Amino acid sequence: MREMSVMHNFAASMAPVLFKAACPDCRSRFELSASALRLAIGASRRTTFYSFTCPECGSSVRKPAGERIVELLTGGGVRTLRLHTTV
């Protein structure tokens, strides 16, 4: 019983992760929660990207994601889709 209350207090004290982002269409800068982002990991750099909807103008934004971005987004709880190629 004691362990559960410790874990509950730990989870309750953690602040939500926010990611800084910008819209290339309206040029707004803002912070997004992990739930507002999607990460797609493909077989190459060209097919690995993250996406979100701009909260200011509603545009769908897709940006390339290098290794460091993938690491930060997955570590922050962003939902990830692994893309597979068929041979």
All heavy atoms as an XYZ file, in Angstrom:
659
protein
N       0.829     -1.182      0.000
C       0.000      0.000      0.000
C       0.880      1.254      0.000
O       0.589      2.195     -0.679
C      -0.923     -0.038      1.216
C      -1.991      1.012      1.169
S      -3.183      0.791     -0.154
C      -4.442     -0.101      0.684
N       1.926      1.237      0.714
C       2.817      2.386      0.804
C       3.423      2.718     -0.559
O       3.508      3.878     -0.932
C       3.914      2.082      1.824
C       4.924      3.167      1.955
C       4.636      3.969      3.189
N       5.715      4.897      3.396
C       5.511      6.159      3.686
N       4.311      6.622      3.830
N       6.514      6.964      3.879
N       3.854      1.693     -1.326
C       4.451      1.925     -2.637
C       3.494      2.645     -3.565
O       3.889      3.525     -4.306
C       4.876      0.607     -3.276
C       6.143      0.044     -2.703
C       6.553     -1.219     -3.405
O       6.363     -1.319     -4.622
O       7.059     -2.111     -2.717
N       2.228      2.276     -3.538
C       1.256      2.884     -4.427
C       1.119      4.374     -4.146
O       1.066      5.181     -5.055
C      -0.099      2.204     -4.319
C      -1.103      2.749     -5.299
S      -2.620      1.854     -5.227
C      -2.412      0.783     -6.605
N       1.097      4.778     -2.888
C       0.949      6.190     -2.566
C       2.195      6.970     -2.981
O       2.101      8.111     -3.412
C       0.645      6.384     -1.083
O       1.748      5.990     -0.303
N       3.360      6.376     -2.881
C       4.587      7.032     -3.317
C       4.550      7.245     -4.831
O       4.838      8.329     -5.326
C       5.836      6.216     -2.912
C       7.080      6.766     -3.574
C       5.987      6.217     -1.404
N       4.151      6.230     -5.574
C       4.065      6.352     -7.028
C       3.007      7.374     -7.417
O       3.184      8.148     -8.336
C       3.770      4.995     -7.684
C       4.936      4.045     -7.642
S       6.419      4.741     -8.399
C       5.919      4.764    -10.095
N       1.888      7.401     -6.723
C       0.834      8.358     -7.014
C       1.348      9.785     -6.797
O       1.129     10.661     -7.615
C      -0.398      8.091     -6.155
C      -1.458      9.124     -6.320
N      -2.203      9.226     -7.472
C      -1.872     10.123     -5.509
C      -3.043     10.242     -7.355
N      -2.856     10.800     -6.167
N       2.037     10.018     -5.696
C       2.585     11.344     -5.412
C       3.631     11.739     -6.434
O       3.711     12.893     -6.838
C       3.179     11.389     -4.008
C       2.121     11.335     -2.929
O       0.960     11.637     -3.168
N       2.517     10.926     -1.746
N       4.443     10.780     -6.867
C       5.461     11.065     -7.877
C       4.808     11.482     -9.184
O       5.162     12.483     -9.782
C       6.348      9.839     -8.096
C       7.375     10.036     -9.176
C       8.477     10.839     -8.963
C       7.231      9.420    -10.413
C       9.427     11.036     -9.953
C       8.162      9.611    -11.411
C       9.265     10.416    -11.175
N       3.806     10.733     -9.638
C       3.114     11.043    -10.892
C       2.374     12.366    -10.795
O       2.343     13.140    -11.745
C       2.155      9.914    -11.256
N       1.798     12.657     -9.668
C       1.046     13.898     -9.499
C       1.967     15.120     -9.485
O       1.558     16.207     -9.856
C       0.232     13.836     -8.218
N       3.221     14.938     -9.065
C       4.134     16.076     -8.972
C       4.861     16.376    -10.283
O       5.494     17.409    -10.403
C       5.162     15.834     -7.868
O       6.027     14.771     -8.228
N       4.768     15.483    -11.256
C       5.447     15.706    -12.536
C       4.673     16.716    -13.383
O       3.466     16.604    -13.548
C       5.566     14.393    -13.320
C       6.553     13.435    -12.714
S       6.710     11.920    -13.663
C       7.124     12.519    -15.276
N       5.370     17.706    -13.887
C       4.743     18.696    -14.759
C       4.609     18.109    -16.162
O       5.451     17.318    -16.586
C       5.596     19.953    -14.799
N       3.563     18.479    -16.889
C       3.422     17.976    -18.251
C       4.554     18.503    -19.131
O       5.044     19.615    -18.935
C       2.069     18.512    -18.709
C       1.761     19.635    -17.791
C       2.492     19.368    -16.504
N       4.963     17.694    -20.092
C       6.032     18.081    -21.008
C       5.436     18.964    -22.100
O       4.403     18.632    -22.673
C       6.689     16.826    -21.639
C       7.736     17.226    -22.653
C       7.290     15.954    -20.558
N       6.089     20.088    -22.367
C       5.670     20.979    -23.446
C       6.816     21.119    -24.438
O       7.987     21.170    -24.053
C       5.286     22.349    -22.901
C       4.054     22.394    -22.006
C       3.854     23.802    -21.444
C       2.814     21.953    -22.762
N       6.461     21.170    -25.717
C       7.446     21.301    -26.781
C       7.236     22.629    -27.489
O       6.106     22.991    -27.809
C       7.289     20.158    -27.797
C       7.524     18.805    -27.204
C       6.481     18.052    -26.704
C       8.811     18.286    -27.142
C       6.700     16.799    -26.151
C       9.039     17.036    -26.587
C       7.985     16.294    -26.093
N       8.322     23.349    -27.745
C       8.238     24.597    -28.492
C       8.129     24.270    -29.973
O       8.825     23.384    -30.470
C       9.469     25.467    -28.234
C       9.513     25.998    -26.832
C      10.674     26.911    -26.613
C      10.643     27.407    -25.181
N      11.672     28.389    -24.913
N       7.257     24.989    -30.662
C       7.056     24.754    -32.088
C       6.726     26.078    -32.760
O       6.430     27.074    -32.097
C       5.923     23.755    -32.301
N       6.777     26.063    -34.078
C       6.455     27.249    -34.868
C       5.741     26.817    -36.144
O       5.983     25.734    -36.665
C       7.720     28.024    -35.210
N       4.866     27.669    -36.620
C       4.122     27.399    -37.845
C       4.794     28.117    -39.004
O       4.991     29.338    -38.944
C       2.681     27.869    -37.710
S       1.709     27.655    -39.210
N       5.136     27.401    -40.083
C       5.758     28.062    -41.228
C       4.763     28.914    -42.023
O       5.180     29.824    -42.741
C       6.274     26.893    -42.071
C       5.437     25.730    -41.676
C       5.049     25.962    -40.244
N       3.480     28.686    -41.861
C       2.480     29.458    -42.614
C       2.188     30.809    -41.975
O       2.311     31.845    -42.618
C       1.180     28.660    -42.760
C       1.329     27.467    -43.679
O       2.285     27.440    -44.492
O       0.498     26.551    -43.592
N       1.796     30.802    -40.695
C       1.442     32.066    -40.035
C       2.582     32.637    -39.189
O       2.453     33.723    -38.632
C       0.179     31.894    -39.193
S       0.390     30.893    -37.697
N       3.666     31.879    -39.050
C       4.860     32.283    -38.299
C       4.648     32.426    -36.793
O       5.450     33.035    -36.093
C       5.481     33.542    -38.874
C       5.940     33.379    -40.303
C       6.648     34.628    -40.776
N       7.059     34.503    -42.144
C       8.273     34.110    -42.531
N       9.166     33.780    -41.639
N       8.574     34.044    -43.804
N       3.561     31.873    -36.283
C       3.317     31.888    -34.834
C       4.267     30.929    -34.139
O       4.659     29.912    -34.702
C       1.881     31.460    -34.529
O       0.977     32.424    -34.967
N       4.611     31.265    -32.906
C       5.417     30.402    -32.049
C       4.566     30.063    -30.843
O       3.855     30.921    -30.321
C       6.700     31.098    -31.624
C       7.622     31.372    -32.787
C       8.967     31.907    -32.288
N       9.881     32.078    -33.387
C      10.609     31.104    -33.930
N      10.517     29.882    -33.456
N      11.417     31.337    -34.930
N       4.651     28.810    -30.392
C       3.786     28.354    -29.313
C       4.375     27.114    -28.683
O       5.395     26.598    -29.143
C       2.372     28.053    -29.846
C       2.394     27.417    -31.210
C       2.599     26.054    -31.362
C       2.238     28.187    -32.345
C       2.647     25.475    -32.613
C       2.271     27.615    -33.612
C       2.478     26.259    -33.746
N       3.740     26.637    -27.629
C       4.126     25.392    -26.966
C       2.997     24.387    -27.153
O       1.815     24.754    -27.090
C       4.388     25.626    -25.481
C       5.627     26.457    -25.235
C       5.932     26.631    -23.760
O       5.019     26.470    -22.919
O       7.092     26.936    -23.446
N       3.379     23.128    -27.395
C       2.406     22.059    -27.599
C       2.660     20.933    -26.603
O       3.805     20.624    -26.292
C       2.526     21.494    -29.020
C       2.199     22.438    -30.170
C       2.567     21.782    -31.494
C       0.733     22.814    -30.155
N       1.593     20.316    -26.153
C       1.727     19.145    -25.295
C       2.046     17.934    -26.161
O       1.867     17.969    -27.385
C       0.424     18.903    -24.525
O      -0.596     18.548    -25.433
N       2.491     16.873    -25.537
C       2.822     15.648    -26.260
C       1.625     15.122    -27.034
O       1.767     14.587    -28.134
C       3.335     14.584    -25.293
N       0.425     15.295    -26.508
C      -0.771     14.785    -27.181
C      -1.110     15.550    -28.460
O      -1.874     15.063    -29.284
C      -1.964     14.806    -26.229
O      -2.271     16.137    -25.859
N      -0.540     16.739    -28.643
C      -0.804     17.539    -29.845
C       0.148     17.205    -30.989
O      -0.020     17.702    -32.103
C      -0.704     19.026    -29.512
N       1.140     16.376    -30.730
C       2.144     16.025    -31.737
C       2.034     14.563    -32.131
O       1.591     13.722    -31.342
C       3.549     16.272    -31.176
C       3.909     17.719    -30.899
C       4.997     17.799    -29.850
C       4.352     18.391    -32.174
N       2.464     14.258    -33.345
C       2.558     12.877    -33.827
C       3.939     12.715    -34.440
O       4.430     13.601    -35.130
C       1.508     12.568    -34.894
C       0.084     12.695    -34.438
C      -0.265     11.616    -33.422
N      -1.611     11.773    -32.913
C      -1.941     12.455    -31.829
N      -1.017     13.058    -31.126
N      -3.175     12.545    -31.426
N       4.548     11.564    -34.216
C       5.864     11.261    -34.757
C       5.753     10.027    -35.637
O       5.181      9.026    -35.221
C       6.847     11.010    -33.608
C       8.250     10.537    -33.970
C       9.001     11.589    -34.793
C       9.025     10.199    -32.707
N       6.275     10.121    -36.845
C       6.313      8.972    -37.762
C       7.769      8.640    -38.015
O       8.555      9.502    -38.422
C       5.616      9.304    -39.074
N       8.145      7.386    -37.751
C       9.522      6.949    -37.952
C       9.556      6.013    -39.144
O       8.950      4.939    -39.120
C      10.083      6.251    -36.696
C      10.053      7.231    -35.523
C      11.497      5.745    -36.954
C      10.491      6.631    -34.211
N      10.250      6.457    -40.175
C      10.360      5.665    -41.400
C      11.699      4.972    -41.503
O      12.517      4.994    -40.574
N      11.939      4.396    -42.664
C      13.177      3.651    -42.904
C      14.376      4.569    -43.145
O      15.514      4.116    -43.087
C      12.987      2.715    -44.091
N      14.122      5.842    -43.414
C      15.221      6.769    -43.695
C      14.927      8.137    -43.076
O      13.847      8.372    -42.546
C      15.398      6.927    -45.206
O      14.302      7.650    -45.744
N      15.891      9.021    -43.190
C      15.700     10.387    -42.699
C      14.568     11.091    -43.440
O      13.852     11.899    -42.880
C      16.980     11.200    -42.884
C      18.048     10.872    -41.904
C      19.222     11.766    -42.143
N      20.055     11.806    -40.949
C      21.148     12.500    -40.852
N      21.552     13.227    -41.873
N      21.844     12.477    -39.751
N      14.417     10.781    -44.708
C      13.395     11.425    -45.535
C      11.981     11.017    -45.133
O      11.033     11.735    -45.400
C      13.625     11.109    -47.000
C      14.902     11.770    -47.527
C      15.166     11.422    -48.950
N      14.002     11.719    -49.782
C      13.902     11.391    -51.045
N      14.888     10.752    -51.628
N      12.824     11.692    -51.726
N      11.855      9.867    -44.492
C      10.524      9.382    -44.120
C      10.280      9.424    -42.613
O       9.337      8.805    -42.124
C      10.299      7.950    -44.642
O      11.320      7.096    -44.130
C      10.313      7.905    -46.159
N      11.107     10.155    -41.897
C      10.927     10.331    -40.462
C      10.567     11.793    -40.209
O      11.312     12.689    -40.591
C      12.204      9.933    -39.702
O      12.483      8.556    -39.983
C      12.035     10.117    -38.208
N       9.408     12.019    -39.596
C       8.922     13.382    -39.418
C       7.972     13.460    -38.235
O       7.505     12.450    -37.722
C       8.197     13.861    -40.682
C       7.004     13.025    -41.040
C       5.742     13.345    -40.564
C       7.133     11.903    -41.850
C       4.641     12.566    -40.878
C       6.040     11.127    -42.178
C       4.785     11.450    -41.687
N       7.708     14.686    -37.794
C       6.676     14.909    -36.791
C       5.661     15.881    -37.373
O       5.971     16.638    -38.294
C       7.253     15.401    -35.463
C       7.894     16.761    -35.475
C       7.195     17.888    -35.046
C       9.213     16.926    -35.888
C       7.791     19.142    -35.031
C       9.820     18.170    -35.872
C       9.099     19.270    -35.448
O       9.678     20.503    -35.435
N       4.461     15.830    -36.847
C       3.413     16.691    -37.375
C       2.508     17.191    -36.255
O       2.444     16.606    -35.173
C       2.588     15.945    -38.428
O       1.956     14.829    -37.856
N       1.838     18.296    -36.537
C       0.887     18.892    -35.606
C      -0.002     19.857    -36.380
O       0.284     20.192    -37.533
C       1.610     19.623    -34.458
C       2.530     20.724    -34.909
C       2.077     22.025    -35.058
C       3.871     20.459    -35.186
C       2.928     23.038    -35.468
C       4.730     21.466    -35.593
C       4.262     22.762    -35.736
N      -1.064     20.290    -35.746
C      -1.943     21.304    -36.310
C      -1.660     22.609    -35.590
O      -1.652     22.646    -34.347
C      -3.423     20.911    -36.131
O      -3.640     19.670    -36.805
C      -4.345     21.968    -36.710
N      -1.420     23.667    -36.346
C      -1.133     24.968    -35.746
C      -2.358     25.447    -34.965
O      -3.454     25.527    -35.512
C      -0.780     25.987    -36.829
S      -0.545     27.670    -36.186
N      -2.174     25.774    -33.683
C      -3.303     26.240    -32.889
C      -3.772     27.648    -33.267
O      -4.876     28.045    -32.926
C      -2.771     26.200    -31.453
C      -1.298     26.278    -31.585
C      -0.951     25.650    -32.895
N      -2.955     28.379    -34.008
C      -3.303     29.742    -34.398
C      -4.089     29.795    -35.703
O      -5.122     30.430    -35.784
C      -2.037     30.607    -34.521
C      -1.286     30.777    -33.225
C      -2.084     31.549    -32.180
O      -2.789     32.509    -32.535
O      -2.001     31.165    -31.000
N      -3.586     29.117    -36.749
C      -4.214     29.220    -38.075
C      -4.858     27.925    -38.560
O      -5.540     27.918    -39.582
C      -3.209     29.728    -39.114
S      -1.912     28.540    -39.551
N      -4.623     26.823    -37.850
C      -5.237     25.558    -38.214
C      -4.527     24.782    -39.310
O      -5.010     23.743    -39.750
N      -3.368     25.252    -39.753
C      -2.612     24.552    -40.801
C      -2.043     23.243    -40.285
O      -1.636     23.148    -39.127
C      -1.447     25.409    -41.288
O      -1.902     26.529    -41.986
N      -1.998     22.257    -41.154
C      -1.315     21.004    -40.842
C       0.159     21.218    -41.121
O       0.527     21.638    -42.219
C      -1.838     19.867    -41.712
O      -3.171     19.594    -41.375
N       0.991     20.945    -40.136
C       2.432     21.179    -40.258
C       3.150     19.839    -40.161
O       2.851     19.025    -39.291
C       2.932     22.135    -39.147
C       4.434     22.353    -39.250
C       2.178     23.453    -39.202
N       4.100     19.638    -41.056
C       4.927     18.427    -41.063
C       6.377     18.858    -41.192
O       6.736     19.603    -42.097
C       4.525     17.554    -42.247
C       5.343     16.304    -42.381
C       4.803     15.463    -43.509
N       5.800     14.515    -43.962
C       5.553     13.483    -44.732
N       4.337     13.283    -45.179
N       6.506     12.668    -45.083
N       7.210     18.391    -40.248
C       8.624     18.778    -40.241
C       9.491     17.537    -40.098
O       9.115     16.574    -39.432
C       8.904     19.742    -39.084
C       8.185     21.071    -39.233
C       8.624     22.030    -38.164
C       7.991     23.398    -38.395
N       8.530     24.396    -37.473
N      10.680     17.568    -40.709
C      11.593     16.420    -40.582
C      12.059     16.257    -39.137
O      12.171     17.230    -38.396
C      12.762     16.782    -41.504
C      12.650     18.239    -41.750
C      11.240     18.641    -41.513
N      12.329     15.012    -38.757
C      12.791     14.721    -37.399
C      14.073     13.909    -37.459
O      14.067     12.751    -37.858
C      11.717     13.955    -36.630
N      15.167     14.548    -37.068
C      16.440     13.850    -36.975
C      16.494     13.028    -35.701
O      15.538     12.980    -34.914
N      17.612     12.391    -35.472
C      17.765     11.499    -34.321
C      17.490     12.192    -32.984
O      16.823     11.638    -32.118
C      19.175     10.907    -34.296
C      19.414      9.865    -35.364
C      20.828      9.291    -35.289
O      21.367      9.182    -34.165
O      21.365      8.950    -36.345
N      17.995     13.387    -32.824
C      17.817     14.112    -31.555
C      16.343     14.468    -31.329
O      15.828     14.333    -30.226
C      18.690     15.370    -31.543
C      18.584     16.163    -30.279
C      19.213     15.436    -29.110
N      19.135     16.268    -27.923
C      18.861     15.814    -26.719
N      18.675     14.530    -26.529
N      18.780     16.617    -25.702
N      15.659     14.913    -32.374
C      14.242     15.246    -32.259
C      13.437     13.992    -31.912
O      12.560     14.024    -31.054
C      13.717     15.883    -33.562
C      14.422     17.211    -33.842
C      12.210     16.063    -33.520
C      14.156     18.299    -32.843
N      13.745     12.877    -32.576
C      13.061     11.614    -32.281
C      13.258     11.241    -30.816
O      12.309     10.868    -30.117
C      13.550     10.480    -33.215
C      13.060      9.117    -32.739
C      13.113     10.744    -34.649
N      14.468     11.383    -30.332
C      14.784     11.066    -28.940
C      13.983     11.946    -27.974
O      13.400     11.461    -27.001
C      16.284     11.262    -28.716
C      16.787     10.891    -27.361
C      18.288     11.122    -27.251
O      19.032     10.639    -28.127
O      18.703     11.799    -26.294
N      13.937     13.239    -28.240
C      13.206     14.163    -27.372
C      11.702     13.901    -27.389
O      11.054     13.888    -26.344
C      13.478     15.610    -27.788
C      14.885     16.128    -27.528
C      15.089     17.479    -28.203
C      15.147     16.228    -26.038
N      11.150     13.687    -28.571
C       9.708     13.480    -28.682
C       9.267     12.161    -28.054
O       8.275     12.120    -27.323
C       9.262     13.546    -30.148
C       9.414     14.912    -30.829
C       8.988     14.827    -32.291
C       8.627     15.988    -30.106
N      10.011     11.089    -28.312
C       9.628      9.800    -27.717
C       9.801      9.840    -26.199
O       8.974      9.313    -25.466
C      10.428      8.625    -28.315
O      11.824      8.883    -28.185
C      10.076      8.403    -29.771
N      10.862     10.492    -25.728
C      11.085     10.628    -24.296
C      10.027     11.473    -23.611
O       9.761     11.316    -22.423
N       9.403     12.366    -24.379
C       8.372     13.244    -23.837
C       6.966     12.691    -23.965
O       5.996     13.373    -23.633
N       6.846     11.473    -24.476
C       5.539     10.841    -24.530
C       4.727     11.072    -25.786
O       3.528     10.810    -25.807
N       5.355     11.555    -26.851
C       4.634     11.777    -28.113
C       4.301     10.433    -28.755
O       5.143      9.528    -28.799
C       5.480     12.642    -29.081
C       4.839     12.727    -30.457
C       5.678     14.028    -28.493
N       3.062     10.296    -29.218
C       2.653      9.061    -29.892
C       3.476      8.860    -31.147
O       3.697      9.785    -31.923
C       1.177      9.117    -30.270
C       0.287      8.808    -29.096
C      -1.110      8.587    -29.566
N      -1.918      9.650    -29.000
C      -3.165      9.874    -29.302
N      -3.764      9.162    -30.203
N      -3.835     10.841    -28.714
N       3.921      7.617    -31.338
C       4.827      7.296    -32.439
C       4.224      6.232    -33.345
O       3.668      5.252    -32.873
C       6.172      6.793    -31.872
O       6.711      7.803    -31.016
C       7.164      6.502    -32.987
N       4.372      6.455    -34.637
C       3.942      5.496    -35.643
C       5.186      5.047    -36.395
O       5.948      5.878    -36.893
C       2.959      6.159    -36.615
C       2.552      5.357    -37.839
C       1.736      4.144    -37.425
C       1.760      6.222    -38.785
N       5.408      3.762    -36.457
C       6.545      3.228    -37.206
C       6.058      2.856    -38.583
O       5.153      2.037    -38.737
C       7.141      2.031    -36.500
C       7.726      2.421    -35.152
C       8.833      1.510    -34.718
N       9.339      1.916    -33.435
C      10.404      2.689    -33.277
N      11.066      3.116    -34.311
N      10.817      3.016    -32.075
N       6.652      3.459    -39.606
C       6.291      3.199    -40.987
C       7.105      2.026    -41.514
O       8.317      1.963    -41.297
C       6.546      4.432    -41.858
C       5.869      5.715    -41.376
C       6.308      6.887    -42.253
C       4.363      5.578    -41.387
N       6.460      1.110    -42.183
C       7.141     -0.044    -42.739
C       7.046     -0.005    -44.266
O       6.036      0.399    -44.809
C       6.507     -1.352    -42.244
C       6.608     -1.505    -40.763
N       7.752     -1.919    -40.135
C       5.699     -1.278    -39.779
C       7.546     -1.941    -38.822
N       6.306     -1.556    -38.580
N       8.096     -0.464    -44.914
C       8.069     -0.550    -46.367
C       7.822     -1.985    -46.770
O       8.218     -2.916    -46.079
C       9.403     -0.070    -46.989
O      10.453     -0.880    -46.461
C       9.664      1.385    -46.659
N       7.141     -2.156    -47.893
C       6.910     -3.507    -48.392
C       7.864     -3.774    -49.537
O       8.153     -2.897    -50.337
C       5.463     -3.679    -48.879
O       5.191     -2.673    -49.856
C       4.490     -3.545    -47.719
N       8.371     -4.979    -49.598
C       9.343     -5.351    -50.630
C       8.662     -6.162    -51.695
O       7.803     -6.937    -51.489
C      10.507     -6.150    -50.004
C      11.515     -6.506    -51.074
C      11.145     -5.361    -48.906
